[in-house]
Amino acid sequence: MNQQTIGVLGYQEILEEITHFAKTNRGKKTLQALRPLPDKRRMEQALREVAEAEEIIKISSSVPIHTLDEMELYLNQARKGIYIRADQFTYVLSFLQHCSKLKQFMKDKQYAAPNVSLYAESIGDVRLLEEEISRCIRHGQVDHHASSDLAYLRRQLSIQSDKLKEKAQQLVKSKRYSSFLQDTVVVERNGRIALSVKREYRTKVQGTVLDTSASGSTLYMEPTELSSIQEEIELLRMAEEQETERILYELTDKVLQHEHTIAIAIETMHHYDVLFAKASYSRKIGGTIPLLNEDYIIDLKEARHPMLGEKAVPLSIRFGEDHRALVITGPNTGGKTVTLKTVGLLTMMAQTGLPIPANHGSELAIFQHIFVDIGDGQSIEQNLSTFSSRLVNIIDILRITNDRSLVLLDELGSGTDPSEGMALAIVILEQLYQKGATLFATTHYSEMKDFAEKTSGFLNGMMEFDLETLKPTYRLLLGQSGNSQAFDIAIKLGMHPELIEKAHQITYKNIRSYREEIDASILKASDYLKQIAINKYARKSTKKQPLPTGTEPFALFEQGDNVLVTETNETGIIYKGPDSQGNYIVQIQNEKRTINHKRLKLYIKGKELYPDNYDFDIIFKSKEYRKINKQQKKKHVEDVWLDCED
C-alpha cells in the first residue's frame, strides 16, 4: 500500500489506537505492521473472526492471554545449552498454566464463537510438563523434593550446619578460649563460622584469620577445631549445587522436548492477542462488519470517521453501480476532504480485516491500490511549492494507477493559475478514468462540474449548505452540483442583487435573477418577526388591558435593521420608531423618510450586520455633524452649533 496514503489518511494512527488493547509486545508489533490486502477471502475470514471475538468479549472480557517475550527468550536460551534458572521457571510455569486455562476458556465459548474457539484446540497437552515443573520448583527455588539426592544433601547440610554452630558455642564457653575472645558472640565471615579474638592473643589460637575489625583490634578467626566441619559443609554445598543444576538441566530438556507444542501455543496466543485487540477497538468505535465486493461498489450507511469520535457527521453514499468517478463540490470547511478521508480510511480498514464505524449493511470494494492527493490551504509562497509536490505525486499516481485502483483527489488543480489548474484537473481526471480507476475528486471549479455533468461515467455530488444558518450540514448529496455558496451568502448578508447577478454572469456565462431569493428570504424573516411581536404582546396582555378587537400589533424593528419598502422595492435602514401610529423613520440613500410599518418588511436584522455597541451615527449623521459632535464632547467650542439632522 502506498506510504503516502497511509500517512495522509491516518491509517497508522488507527493501528496505534488498536495496539493499546494488545497485551503482548509481539502482538503490538504485529498490529503496527498491518497493511491492507487485496485478498477478499482472507479479509472476509478475518472480519468473521473479529465478529466472533466480539461475541466472546461480550460474555467475558478477561481472556487468559499470557505475555510471550520471556517464553521465546527462554526457549532460545535452552537451545544454546544454557539451563533455565529456577526463578525463570516460575514464568514458564505461569505460561503453561495459561495454556490450559485458554483451552478450557475457548472450549466453553464454542457456542458463541465456533471458528475462533477452534484455534485453542491446536495447543497440545502440557499438563505433565506443568506438573513436573510444579513438583520441582517452588517460590522461585528448586524444591527439596525435586530429587532424593537433593533431599539427602540438604538434610546433611542442615545437620552439619547445626553441628558447626554447636561446636563454636562450646569453644566460646570453654576456659581455653574465653580469656582470648573480644566477646562471646559467634560471627559469620565470608560464609564461615568465626570467633572474635583479641589481636594480642593471635598466637594463642590455632586457626585461620578470615577478617579483621575496622580498628584492627579484633581478628575473626576460624579455629582448627571447626575447619574439618567447615570443609565437610563446603563439600556438601558443592554437591547440592551440582544436583540443583542437574535438575534444572533436566527440566530444561523436558521443556525442549515440548518445544513444538510450546511454539504452537505461543503462535496461538499471539493470534488471539491480535484478534481480541481488534475486537476491543471495534467495540470502542461501534464498528460493524462490512460486506466486501470486487465490483468496485461503495455503499456506506451512516459511516463515521473513526478519529473524529462524537464530532463525526455520518456519511451515507452508494456509488459505483453506474458511475466510476464522483466530482464533489461545496463550500470550504463543508466536509469534502473529510468525505474523501472517510471513504479511503474505511476502505483500508476493511481490507485489513477491521470492522468499520458504520451501520450494518455497509459495503466496500476491494482495491489493489489506494492513492491519495490531499493538500492544505497555505500561504501563496507555500502553495507554489505545494503545487509542485502535489503534481509530482499525481504524476506517480497516473503512472501506477490501474483498473483496480481507488484514487482520492482533493481540490485537484489548486495552487496555480485557475484556468490552467482547471484544465490540468480535467485532463488528469480523464486519464485516470480511461485507466479504469474509481475516482473521488473535490473541486471549486465550475468547469469541472460541467465536465462531470456531460461525461459518461462521471457523477456530480455536493456537500449540503444551510443558507438559514450559513453553516454546512456535512451531508453529501449525489446527483447534484453545488458551489462555494458565495452568492447565496452575499444575498443573505444584504448585497444588492444587481451586483450578485453580474458576478453570476461573469462566473457561469449565463443570466440568473436573485430577486426571488431576496423576496423569499424577506418574507420568511418578516413572518418570523411578526410572530415574535404577537407572542410578546400575548405575554404582556396577561398584565395589561388587551388591544381593542381588530387591532394588530406593530411590526417591531430596531435601529440598524435592514428593511424593504414594499411599494417601491427600495431597501433602507431603520433610524427611529415606531411612533404611536406605527411609523418609522427610515434612511434610504442618505434621505430620511417616515414610513408606516405596514409598508416595511424585514430584510436582515441589524444584529447580524453590525457588532455590539456600533456607532450608528456613522450611518445616519453627516461627516461634518460627527466632527462637531466629537469636538463638543471634548470641550465647548464657541460660536459652533450642532444642528439636528433627524
Secondary structure, 3 states (H helix, E strand, C coil): CCHHHHHHHCHHHHHHHHHCCCCCHHHHHHHHCCCCCCCHHHHHHHHHHHHHHHHHHHHCCCCCCCCCHHHHHHHHHHHCCCCCCHHHHHHHHHHHHHHHHHHHHHHCCCCCCCCHHHHHHHCCCCHHHHHHHHHHEECCEECHHHCHHHHHHHHHHHHHHHHHHHHHHHHHHCHHHHCCECCCCCEEECCEEEEEEEHHHHHHCCEEEEEECCCCCEEEEEEHHHHHHHHHHHHHHHHHHHHHHHHHHHHHHHHHHCHHHHHHHHHHHHHHHHHHHHHHHHHHHCCECCEEECCCCEEEEEECCCCCHHHCCCEEEEECCCCCEEEEECCCCCCHHHHHHHHHHHHHHHCCCCCECCCCCCEEECCCEEEEECCCCCCHHHHHHHHHHHHHHHHHHHHHCCCCEEEEECCCCCCCCHHHHHHHHHHHHHHHHHCCCEEEEECCCHHHHHHHHHCCCEEEEEEEEECCCCEEEEEEEECCCCCCCHHHHHHHCCCCHHHHHHHHHHHHCCCCCCHHHHHHHHHHHHHHHHHHHHHHHHHHCCCCCCCCCCCCCCCCCCCCCEEEECCCCEEEEEEECCCCCCEEEEEECCEEEEEEHHHEEEEECHHHHCCCCCCCHHHHCCHHHHHHHHHHHHCCCCCCCCCCCC
